[in-house]
Each structure stands twice: as C-alpha cells, then as structure tokens.
Amino acid sequence: MKHTARLAGISAIAITLTGGLVATIPAQAASSNNVVNLITWVNPPAVAVLKQINAEFEKANPGYSVNYQTTADVTGGYATAQQTAVQGGTADVMGIFPFQPLPYNMTQNSLSPTQLWAVHNVFAPLSGQPWVKQFNPSIMANAAYKGKDYGLVSGVYQDGVFYNKTIFAKYHLTPPSTYNGLIHIAEVLSAHHVVPFFDGLQNVGPLYLQFITYPLLQDLWLPKVGDVNSALWSGKTKWTDPAFIKVMQREKTVMRYLEPNFTGVPWQAMPGSFADGKAAMLLDGSWDLASVVQANPHVQMGYFPFPGSNKASVNQSLLQPDLTFVVLNNSPHKAAAMKWMAFFASPKIYAQYVDATGISPSRISGSYNSVASRTLGKWFGNGVSLAKIFPQLPGSGSYYIQPKNWWELQLEMYQGKYTPQKVAQMYQSGWDQLGK
C-alpha cells in the first residue's frame, strides 16, 4: 500500500503520545508454555465461533491451550485492555481495528494509540508467514505499514439497511434507491404506527449513529472530493463544506424515525428486536445477521444500501474492515501465537468464521454459505471502502475531533443543542488547532 504521510517529528513524540507506552514495553523471556492469550471485544457471533475455533485448535494441537478474554465496551474498557496488553505483555494475539489509512501528516495530534503501536513495531510482522499470500492484498493493506503486513484482517462487514420483507409487502413498499424514497417509506410506516428504523445506542453510545452518518458521507461528500480522508488532511476541503452540512441535516431527519428512546436501547438488543418485528428496518452491519436469524429463524429479511443521495447510482454498500488479529512483539508465547494465526487462516477454519459472523471474506478463495451471503446477494463483498469515506481522526487534540468523542455532537444536534451548521463549525475549529 502506498503511503504518503510525512513522518513529522514522529520519533520525538512516541513517548509523549502514550505516556511512555512504547518506551516501557517490557522485555520478556521466551516461555516454553504453549499458551495463546487472546483478547477481543464482544461481537456475539464472533465470540461464539472463536470459542469453537479455539477448542478445535487445542484438539488439533495437543499440549496447546488458548486463554480467550473479551471486553464488551469497545470504546472504553477494551481500549484499556489493549493498553494493558501492550504495556504488560498480558496478551499474545490481540484484536484491533485496522489502522490504515494513517493520517496525512503524522504528528502528535494525529495518531491514535493503535496507529502509534503500528509505526513503532509493537506488532510482529506477518509478511513471512506462508498463509498471508492466500489473503486479498487490498484488504490486508488496511493493517500494513512500509510494505509489511502486521495484521490478519478477518474481512469486511457491510453497513446498510436490513428490512423485513413481510412488513414491506403488507404496506406495498419496495427497497428505495434514493434518499427521498427512503424518507417516503419512513413516513408511510410512521402513518401506520410502525417504527421505521431500529438502532440501539445504549452500551455503545452515539458511535452507532455510524449507520446513518457513513452512507450520507459516502453519497453526498465523497463524490465531491474523491477521498474524504485525504481531502480533509490536505486542506482540499473543510468540515464547513456545504456537503457535510447536508450530511448533518439529513442525519437529523432520519433520526426522527428511529425507535422511541433509541439512546436507552442496548445495542445488543438490536438483532432480536428487529427479528421480533419491532421495526421495519434495521440500521446495522452484517455482523448482526446471524443473531437476527438465531432470534427468529423464520424472519424474511432483505438488504439494500442506505441511500443518502437522490442520485441512485452513487448509493452503494459500505465495506468496513473489522476485527484484525495482531501478534504482539513482546508476546511471551510468540511461536504459539503464530501457530494459532496459521490455524485460523486455514481454509476450513476461516470458512467457519465467515459463515458464523456474516463478514465478507478477505481470503482470496473459498466457499461460503452464510446468512450474510444469502441476504446481501449481489452486494456480498461489493461496495465502497470506509477508508475513503471517513477521516482518520486524531488520537488527541480538540475534544470533539477525537475518535471517542466525535459522535457526541451529532446526538446533541438531534437533541436541539446545536444546529448542523454549528456542528460543522465546531469540528473545523478543532481541526484548525491541529497545526497540520
């Protein structure tokens, strides 16, 4: 993957960014124990299949064991678990979100902790592992740096709208291809006292507004600038661009059609509630499809990309690289960790993961029979990469442009505290302080 970011003072800021995190990685003696300490965040289908895969690994490799730990809060508790693993060597294999693309100008205010770890050799290179050649280079590039692969990108999930075919048929509705068509459907459903959209924010926070924000960014802003990430970092565009303000305006409109008290509905309840018919449409990623069917095997479910624009041709599915496995360089069981990675990457085991989770595969070849492949149809594995749609936010700096806080403004906008125009101005004010 070509990388144009400039290394502006990067070595000098390594300790500053993490409070000594990189500098204090302990040197640990190699352990003879055939143990693999694995940590990931909670995605119920992924956790279930990983437990199964771990059991199969132990059966296929007598004397080896996997200690698997999970943390539910992706933006809080799991971030702490990751930091502890990096500092204290408490994990051998760690789940991360892909760290590419790196910011246009890598400075103290522009790198997230994961990106800092990536550029400072916290992750062990995987490029020499035989199985790497069996994976799609363009997907693996999401966790590559300076020509080396550092993560096994398990695949790409697809954001969009999953709809209840029975409810649509009852009200003579068909999947829309434009934004106006989507709002028309929401109005028809509301008139019949049917909740149009379901999207639970409790336990994950406003981050889950991504199912509205991402497609609007793709369909309204991306066509104008070509690559939102590079356009923002290079100064080609600003948050105050009319296209982004329109994104905020339309997001606020869509949020009016969410289920009552959506901020108090746990994200874990989304699949089951949709399966029970509590809303006609589920704003979600394909990772939840297995849970929908598990909750109601008889649900008739379809899919269409969220249409953010009234130009149908630009409304496409979103591809979101997700759980990526890295081996920590300070792992006390690195050989065992690499053995686990190779086992996971093998065709039959990897196919289990794809079929159970609903992810679109990163492996070049394989046969899959997942709920996602059947539901997504022609969209399975096809769409626009999130890397072009959403900018790499800085790990520090102004409050609202940090990844963990960026979404808060949109919820506050919906609640009437700020206008879309004010939200854009606040983002730009923080961006200007980066000193790019």
Secondary structure as a PSIPRED ss2 file (coil, helix, strand):
# PSIPRED VFORMAT (PSIPRED V4.0)

   1 M C   1.000  0.000  0.000
   2 K C   1.000  0.000  0.000
   3 H C   1.000  0.000  0.000
   4 T C   1.000  0.000  0.000
   5 A C   1.000  0.000  0.000
   6 R E   0.000  0.000  1.000
   7 L C   1.000  0.000  0.000
   8 A C   1.000  0.000  0.000
   9 G C   1.000  0.000  0.000
  10 I H   0.000  1.000  0.000
  11 S H   0.000  1.000  0.000
  12 A H   0.000  1.000  0.000
  13 I H   0.000  1.000  0.000
  14 A H   0.000  1.000  0.000
  15 I H   0.000  1.000  0.000
  16 T H   0.000  1.000  0.000
  17 L H   0.000  1.000  0.000
  18 T H   0.000  1.000  0.000
  19 G C   1.000  0.000  0.000
  20 G C   1.000  0.000  0.000
  21 L C   1.000  0.000  0.000
  22 V C   1.000  0.000  0.000
  23 A C   1.000  0.000  0.000
  24 T C   1.000  0.000  0.000
  25 I C   1.000  0.000  0.000
  26 P C   1.000  0.000  0.000
  27 A C   1.000  0.000  0.000
  28 Q C   1.000  0.000  0.000
  29 A C   1.000  0.000  0.000
  30 A C   1.000  0.000  0.000
  31 S C   1.000  0.000  0.000
  32 S C   1.000  0.000  0.000
  33 N C   1.000  0.000  0.000
  34 N C   1.000  0.000  0.000
  35 V E   0.000  0.000  1.000
  36 V E   0.000  0.000  1.000
  37 N E   0.000  0.000  1.000
  38 L E   0.000  0.000  1.000
  39 I E   0.000  0.000  1.000
  40 T E   0.000  0.000  1.000
  41 W E   0.000  0.000  1.000
  42 V C   1.000  0.000  0.000
  43 N C   1.000  0.000  0.000
  44 P H   0.000  1.000  0.000
  45 P H   0.000  1.000  0.000
  46 A H   0.000  1.000  0.000
  47 V H   0.000  1.000  0.000
  48 A H   0.000  1.000  0.000
  49 V H   0.000  1.000  0.000
  50 L H   0.000  1.000  0.000
  51 K H   0.000  1.000  0.000
  52 Q H   0.000  1.000  0.000
  53 I H   0.000  1.000  0.000
  54 N H   0.000  1.000  0.000
  55 A H   0.000  1.000  0.000
  56 E H   0.000  1.000  0.000
  57 F H   0.000  1.000  0.000
  58 E H   0.000  1.000  0.000
  59 K H   0.000  1.000  0.000
  60 A H   0.000  1.000  0.000
  61 N C   1.000  0.000  0.000
  62 P C   1.000  0.000  0.000
  63 G C   1.000  0.000  0.000
  64 Y C   1.000  0.000  0.000
  65 S E   0.000  0.000  1.000
  66 V E   0.000  0.000  1.000
  67 N E   0.000  0.000  1.000
  68 Y E   0.000  0.000  1.000
  69 Q E   0.000  0.000  1.000
  70 T E   0.000  0.000  1.000
  71 T E   0.000  0.000  1.000
  72 A C   1.000  0.000  0.000
  73 D C   1.000  0.000  0.000
  74 V C   1.000  0.000  0.000
  75 T C   1.000  0.000  0.000
  76 G C   1.000  0.000  0.000
  77 G H   0.000  1.000  0.000
  78 Y H   0.000  1.000  0.000
  79 A H   0.000  1.000  0.000
  80 T H   0.000  1.000  0.000
  81 A H   0.000  1.000  0.000
  82 Q H   0.000  1.000  0.000
  83 Q H   0.000  1.000  0.000
  84 T H   0.000  1.000  0.000
  85 A H   0.000  1.000  0.000
  86 V H   0.000  1.000  0.000
  87 Q H   0.000  1.000  0.000
  88 G H   0.000  1.000  0.000
  89 G C   1.000  0.000  0.000
  90 T C   1.000  0.000  0.000
  91 A C   1.000  0.000  0.000
  92 D C   1.000  0.000  0.000
  93 V E   0.000  0.000  1.000
  94 M E   0.000  0.000  1.000
  95 G E   0.000  0.000  1.000
  96 I E   0.000  0.000  1.000
  97 F C   1.000  0.000  0.000
  98 P C   1.000  0.000  0.000
  99 F C   1.000  0.000  0.000
 100 Q C   1.000  0.000  0.000
 101 P C   1.000  0.000  0.000
 102 L C   1.000  0.000  0.000
 103 P C   1.000  0.000  0.000
 104 Y C   1.000  0.000  0.000
 105 N E   0.000  0.000  1.000
 106 M C   1.000  0.000  0.000
 107 T C   1.000  0.000  0.000
 108 Q C   1.000  0.000  0.000
 109 N C   1.000  0.000  0.000
 110 S C   1.000  0.000  0.000
 111 L C   1.000  0.000  0.000
 112 S C   1.000  0.000  0.000
 113 P H   0.000  1.000  0.000
 114 T H   0.000  1.000  0.000
 115 Q H   0.000  1.000  0.000
 116 L H   0.000  1.000  0.000
 117 W H   0.000  1.000  0.000
 118 A H   0.000  1.000  0.000
 119 V H   0.000  1.000  0.000
 120 H C   1.000  0.000  0.000
 121 N C   1.000  0.000  0.000
 122 V C   1.000  0.000  0.000
 123 F E   0.000  0.000  1.000
 124 A C   1.000  0.000  0.000
 125 P C   1.000  0.000  0.000
 126 L C   1.000  0.000  0.000
 127 S C   1.000  0.000  0.000
 128 G C   1.000  0.000  0.000
 129 Q C   1.000  0.000  0.000
 130 P H   0.000  1.000  0.000
 131 W H   0.000  1.000  0.000
 132 V H   0.000  1.000  0.000
 133 K H   0.000  1.000  0.000
 134 Q H   0.000  1.000  0.000
 135 F E   0.000  0.000  1.000
 136 N C   1.000  0.000  0.000
 137 P H   0.000  1.000  0.000
 138 S H   0.000  1.000  0.000
 139 I H   0.000  1.000  0.000
 140 M H   0.000  1.000  0.000
 141 A H   0.000  1.000  0.000
 142 N H   0.000  1.000  0.000
 143 A H   0.000  1.000  0.000
 144 A E   0.000  0.000  1.000
 145 Y E   0.000  0.000  1.000
 146 K C   1.000  0.000  0.000
 147 G C   1.000  0.000  0.000
 148 K E   0.000  0.000  1.000
 149 D E   0.000  0.000  1.000
 150 Y C   1.000  0.000  0.000
 151 G C   1.000  0.000  0.000
 152 L E   0.000  0.000  1.000
 153 V E   0.000  0.000  1.000
 154 S C   1.000  0.000  0.000
 155 G E   0.000  0.000  1.000
 156 V E   0.000  0.000  1.000
 157 Y E   0.000  0.000  1.000
 158 Q E   0.000  0.000  1.000
 159 D E   0.000  0.000  1.000
 160 G E   0.000  0.000  1.000
 161 V E   0.000  0.000  1.000
 162 F E   0.000  0.000  1.000
 163 Y E   0.000  0.000  1.000
 164 N E   0.000  0.000  1.000
 165 K H   0.000  1.000  0.000
 166 T H   0.000  1.000  0.000
 167 I H   0.000  1.000  0.000
 168 F H   0.000  1.000  0.000
 169 A H   0.000  1.000  0.000
 170 K H   0.000  1.000  0.000
 171 Y C   1.000  0.000  0.000
 172 H C   1.000  0.000  0.000
 173 L C   1.000  0.000  0.000
 174 T C   1.000  0.000  0.000
 175 P C   1.000  0.000  0.000
 176 P C   1.000  0.000  0.000
 177 S C   1.000  0.000  0.000
 178 T C   1.000  0.000  0.000
 179 Y H   0.000  1.000  0.000
 180 N H   0.000  1.000  0.000
 181 G H   0.000  1.000  0.000
 182 L H   0.000  1.000  0.000
 183 I H   0.000  1.000  0.000
 184 H H   0.000  1.000  0.000
 185 I H   0.000  1.000  0.000
 186 A H   0.000  1.000  0.000
 187 E H   0.000  1.000  0.000
 188 V H   0.000  1.000  0.000
 189 L H   0.000  1.000  0.000
 190 S H   0.000  1.000  0.000
 191 A H   0.000  1.000  0.000
 192 H C   1.000  0.000  0.000
 193 H C   1.000  0.000  0.000
 194 V C   1.000  0.000  0.000
 195 V C   1.000  0.000  0.000
 196 P C   1.000  0.000  0.000
 197 F E   0.000  0.000  1.000
 198 F E   0.000  0.000  1.000
 199 D C   1.000  0.000  0.000
 200 G C   1.000  0.000  0.000
 201 L C   1.000  0.000  0.000
 202 Q E   0.000  0.000  1.000
 203 N C   1.000  0.000  0.000
 204 V C   1.000  0.000  0.000
 205 G H   0.000  1.000  0.000
 206 P H   0.000  1.000  0.000
 207 L H   0.000  1.000  0.000
 208 Y H   0.000  1.000  0.000
 209 L H   0.000  1.000  0.000
 210 Q H   0.000  1.000  0.000
 211 F H   0.000  1.000  0.000
 212 I H   0.000  1.000  0.000
 213 T H   0.000  1.000  0.000
 214 Y H   0.000  1.000  0.000
 215 P H   0.000  1.000  0.000
 216 L H   0.000  1.000  0.000
 217 L H   0.000  1.000  0.000
 218 Q H   0.000  1.000  0.000
 219 D H   0.000  1.000  0.000
 220 L H   0.000  1.000  0.000
 221 W H   0.000  1.000  0.000
 222 L H   0.000  1.000  0.000
 223 P H   0.000  1.000  0.000
 224 K H   0.000  1.000  0.000
 225 V H   0.000  1.000  0.000
 226 G C   1.000  0.000  0.000
 227 D C   1.000  0.000  0.000
 228 V H   0.000  1.000  0.000
 229 N H   0.000  1.000  0.000
 230 S H   0.000  1.000  0.000
 231 A H   0.000  1.000  0.000
 232 L H   0.000  1.000  0.000
 233 W H   0.000  1.000  0.000
 234 S H   0.000  1.000  0.000
 235 G C   1.000  0.000  0.000
 236 K C   1.000  0.000  0.000
 237 T C   1.000  0.000  0.000
 238 K C   1.000  0.000  0.000
 239 W C   1.000  0.000  0.000
 240 T C   1.000  0.000  0.000
 241 D C   1.000  0.000  0.000
 242 P H   0.000  1.000  0.000
 243 A H   0.000  1.000  0.000
 244 F H   0.000  1.000  0.000
 245 I H   0.000  1.000  0.000
 246 K H   0.000  1.000  0.000
 247 V H   0.000  1.000  0.000
 248 M H   0.000  1.000  0.000
 249 Q H   0.000  1.000  0.000
 250 R H   0.000  1.000  0.000
 251 E H   0.000  1.000  0.000
 252 K H   0.000  1.000  0.000
 253 T H   0.000  1.000  0.000
 254 V H   0.000  1.000  0.000
 255 M H   0.000  1.000  0.000
 256 R C   1.000  0.000  0.000
 257 Y C   1.000  0.000  0.000
 258 L E   0.000  0.000  1.000
 259 E C   1.000  0.000  0.000
 260 P C   1.000  0.000  0.000
 261 N C   1.000  0.000  0.000
 262 F H   0.000  1.000  0.000
 263 T H   0.000  1.000  0.000
 264 G H   0.000  1.000  0.000
 265 V C   1.000  0.000  0.000
 266 P E   0.000  0.000  1.000
 267 W H   0.000  1.000  0.000
 268 Q H   0.000  1.000  0.000
 269 A H   0.000  1.000  0.000
 270 M H   0.000  1.000  0.000
 271 P H   0.000  1.000  0.000
 272 G H   0.000  1.000  0.000
 273 S H   0.000  1.000  0.000
 274 F H   0.000  1.000  0.000
 275 A H   0.000  1.000  0.000
 276 D C   1.000  0.000  0.000
 277 G C   1.000  0.000  0.000
 278 K C   1.000  0.000  0.000
 279 A C   1.000  0.000  0.000
 280 A C   1.000  0.000  0.000
 281 M E   0.000  0.000  1.000
 282 L E   0.000  0.000  1.000
 283 L E   0.000  0.000  1.000
 284 D E   0.000  0.000  1.000
 285 G E   0.000  0.000  1.000
 286 S H   0.000  1.000  0.000
 287 W H   0.000  1.000  0.000
 288 D H   0.000  1.000  0.000
 289 L H   0.000  1.000  0.000
 290 A H   0.000  1.000  0.000
 291 S H   0.000  1.000  0.000
 292 V H   0.000  1.000  0.000
 293 V H   0.000  1.000  0.000
 294 Q H   0.000  1.000  0.000
 295 A H   0.000  1.000  0.000
 296 N C   1.000  0.000  0.000
 297 P C   1.000  0.000  0.000
 298 H C   1.000  0.000  0.000
 299 V C   1.000  0.000  0.000
 300 Q C   1.000  0.000  0.000
 301 M E   0.000  0.000  1.000
 302 G E   0.000  0.000  1.000
 303 Y E   0.000  0.000  1.000
 304 F E   0.000  0.000  1.000
 305 P C   1.000  0.000  0.000
 306 F C   1.000  0.000  0.000
 307 P C   1.000  0.000  0.000
 308 G C   1.000  0.000  0.000
 309 S C   1.000  0.000  0.000
 310 N C   1.000  0.000  0.000
 311 K C   1.000  0.000  0.000
 312 A H   0.000  1.000  0.000
 313 S H   0.000  1.000  0.000
 314 V H   0.000  1.000  0.000
 315 N C   1.000  0.000  0.000
 316 Q C   1.000  0.000  0.000
 317 S C   1.000  0.000  0.000
 318 L E   0.000  0.000  1.000
 319 L E   0.000  0.000  1.000
 320 Q E   0.000  0.000  1.000
 321 P E   0.000  0.000  1.000
 322 D C   1.000  0.000  0.000
 323 L C   1.000  0.000  0.000
 324 T E   0.000  0.000  1.000
 325 F E   0.000  0.000  1.000
 326 V E   0.000  0.000  1.000
 327 V E   0.000  0.000  1.000
 328 L E   0.000  0.000  1.000
 329 N C   1.000  0.000  0.000
 330 N C   1.000  0.000  0.000
 331 S C   1.000  0.000  0.000
 332 P C   1.000  0.000  0.000
 333 H C   1.000  0.000  0.000
 334 K H   0.000  1.000  0.000
 335 A H   0.000  1.000  0.000
 336 A H   0.000  1.000  0.000
 337 A H   0.000  1.000  0.000
 338 M H   0.000  1.000  0.000
 339 K H   0.000  1.000  0.000
 340 W H   0.000  1.000  0.000
 341 M H   0.000  1.000  0.000
 342 A H   0.000  1.000  0.000
 343 F H   0.000  1.000  0.000
 344 F H   0.000  1.000  0.000
 345 A H   0.000  1.000  0.000
 346 S C   1.000  0.000  0.000
 347 P H   0.000  1.000  0.000
 348 K H   0.000  1.000  0.000
 349 I H   0.000  1.000  0.000
 350 Y H   0.000  1.000  0.000
 351 A H   0.000  1.000  0.000
 352 Q H   0.000  1.000  0.000
 353 Y H   0.000  1.000  0.000
 354 V H   0.000  1.000  0.000
 355 D H   0.000  1.000  0.000
 356 A H   0.000  1.000  0.000
 357 T H   0.000  1.000  0.000
 358 G C   1.000  0.000  0.000
 359 I C   1.000  0.000  0.000
 360 S E   0.000  0.000  1.000
 361 P E   0.000  0.000  1.000
 362 S C   1.000  0.000  0.000
 363 R E   0.000  0.000  1.000
 364 I C   1.000  0.000  0.000
 365 S C   1.000  0.000  0.000
 366 G C   1.000  0.000  0.000
 367 S C   1.000  0.000  0.000
 368 Y C   1.000  0.000  0.000
 369 N C   1.000  0.000  0.000
 370 S C   1.000  0.000  0.000
 371 V H   0.000  1.000  0.000
 372 A H   0.000  1.000  0.000
 373 S H   0.000  1.000  0.000
 374 R H   0.000  1.000  0.000
 375 T H   0.000  1.000  0.000
 376 L H   0.000  1.000  0.000
 377 G H   0.000  1.000  0.000
 378 K H   0.000  1.000  0.000
 379 W H   0.000  1.000  0.000
 380 F C   1.000  0.000  0.000
 381 G C   1.000  0.000  0.000
 382 N C   1.000  0.000  0.000
 383 G C   1.000  0.000  0.000
 384 V E   0.000  0.000  1.000
 385 S E   0.000  0.000  1.000
 386 L H   0.000  1.000  0.000
 387 A H   0.000  1.000  0.000
 388 K H   0.000  1.000  0.000
 389 I H   0.000  1.000  0.000
 390 F C   1.000  0.000  0.000
 391 P C   1.000  0.000  0.000
 392 Q C   1.000  0.000  0.000
 393 L C   1.000  0.000  0.000
 394 P C   1.000  0.000  0.000
 395 G C   1.000  0.000  0.000
 396 S C   1.000  0.000  0.000
 397 G C   1.000  0.000  0.000
 398 S C   1.000  0.000  0.000
 399 Y H   0.000  1.000  0.000
 400 Y H   0.000  1.000  0.000
 401 I H   0.000  1.000  0.000
 402 Q C   1.000  0.000  0.000
 403 P C   1.000  0.000  0.000
 404 K C   1.000  0.000  0.000
 405 N C   1.000  0.000  0.000
 406 W C   1.000  0.000  0.000
 407 W C   1.000  0.000  0.000
 408 E H   0.000  1.000  0.000
 409 L H   0.000  1.000  0.000
 410 Q H   0.000  1.000  0.000
 411 L H   0.000  1.000  0.000
 412 E H   0.000  1.000  0.000
 413 M H   0.000  1.000  0.000
 414 Y H   0.000  1.000  0.000
 415 Q C   1.000  0.000  0.000
 416 G C   1.000  0.000  0.000
 417 K C   1.000  0.000  0.000
 418 Y C   1.000  0.000  0.000
 419 T C   1.000  0.000  0.000
 420 P H   0.000  1.000  0.000
 421 Q H   0.000  1.000  0.000
 422 K H   0.000  1.000  0.000
 423 V H   0.000  1.000  0.000
 424 A H   0.000  1.000  0.000
 425 Q H   0.000  1.000  0.000
 426 M H   0.000  1.000  0.000
 427 Y H   0.000  1.000  0.000
 428 Q H   0.000  1.000  0.000
 429 S H   0.000  1.000  0.000
 430 G H   0.000  1.000  0.000
 431 W H   0.000  1.000  0.000
 432 D H   0.000  1.000  0.000
 433 Q C   1.000  0.000  0.000
 434 L C   1.000  0.000  0.000
 435 G C   1.000  0.000  0.000
 436 K C   1.000  0.000  0.000
